């Protein structure tokens, strides 16, 4: 009898933990990132490049940074890098926190190249991974080119 | 008895563990809820700011229609320009990115563009025409509609029965259904209401392709990919490992009326990847990117400037004036403006990026040159160099003799100017004085590295 009670109590504890355990924890990365970004566009750009184009070729990283800068010049989008990056639902890596996972030297270099004026995607303001995207809107945009796993469009 | 005691201890331990787990879970859940509330507050704050800017736009357009004073008109137009830009910023925070808001975007863009144009017109001594007033009246009607629709939405949001979290969920790109909330329905309603009135001319928002400039004159005859590969081989200053690989093309059929390009990847002999863009018309290398990390600095700015000038000559570009340099992560970006009858044509600036460790070419961009190149009549400056010196601020300490340049002003008009380089305290500037009118056209701050590393001293600029 005592054995059954013990099992019941253990089962209750496990169930209780499963119910109340938070699905994700927040480590304060956002505030840290924002304070850095406020000082310089470079850091936020590099973070987004790593978040969106980790594992992509260098040119693909420069292209992602160029898209952000092209958006700041397009009146449909906010004027600032922070405004573009944090536009709600605009970037998956911002929505899922991938942007805060660590920034490599190559991402910084790519962000610097884009800030220096390099744009391998000829003025593109959209990019997407075809394998993951079913949005009719994004597929309707005129495509400029493909780099790695991303299609760039305007 | 001893058996009973042995049973009690595990129960006690498990109870303590349960209490600990519950309190930990309660704490974490409370934090999570706080974050959700913070997010709700962020959306609410942006919504109220958007509402406030819409009220400003409505009020300013109303006053604009009522005033006859040019200075007041200028002031109201300047406010409208700022408020419409602010509204775009606030809209971007709200979860509307996946909704069709082209009408709202078009209204805000048109208001911003027209306010800017009319403000400039008044600043140049002009006055508003009947057509201008007619368009402003249309924009005024749209401002009233926009403000009224936002007021209705405020009525919903202000009752505290609607939370933004639901709208964030249904507008997420991951959602594929046609789920709607009162907020999304309200935005759809606003979109319908903002349709321009019949007969009104409304500048649409930038449409695909329009924002990309096309070359002003043909860069040459159409070439195939094989010719483009030859152009790459003639361009690079080091031998390549194998043949460049074709990776795609942009607008090969010239449908977009922009700059059509072939794209190639290649490898240097040491295995470093390189990427190229070659114009389909003319077969010119338009850009090159090399992501090699550069650690050391062994070459000076003047040595690298000489090397870049030699390269430009070898590639067949006209003689240019070095107008700025910037250190960028161990590389040096050098901007050369081609000279035409002694005038530096800055809209055609060519960028050359050299590694500071071995002076190797690691980047090149001649897009501006091939897009903006066209025959020009420069004309003679009405203002002498001495006059230009006298026109600049007495606080500006000149660092070099004024030089003639062709620049593009913020209205996208090319103007012949005297470029005057100088400093105020530790800040360095290039001041552009119109060589015909003597008006100060623009001022450019020389910031050095476009993105300096944090906690490191800023690199200086040459030239």
Interface residues (C-beta under 8 A of the other chain):
Chain A: X2 X5 X6 X9 X10 X12 X13 X16 X17 X19 X20 X21 X22 X25 X26 X36 X39 X40 X41 X42 X43 X57 X58 X59 X61 X62 X74 X75 X76 X77 X78 X79 X80 X83 X84 X86 X87 X88 X89 X90 X92 X95 X105 X106 X108 X109 X110 X111 X112 X113 X115 X116 X117 X118 X119 X120 X122 X123 X125 X133 X134 X135 X137 X141 X142 X144 X145 X146 X147 X154
Chain B: X7 X10 X11 X14 X15 X17 X18 X21 X22 X24 X25 X26 X28 X29 X31 X32 X35 X85 X88 X89 X92 X93 X94 X95 X96 X97 X98 X105 X108 X109 X112 X113 X168 X171 X172 X173 X176 X205 X206 X208 X209 X211 X212 X247 X248 X249 X250 X251 X256 X258 X259 X261 X263 X265 X273 X275 X277 X287 X289 X291 X293 X326 X328 X329 X333 X351 X353 X363 X365 X367 X450 X451 X452 X454
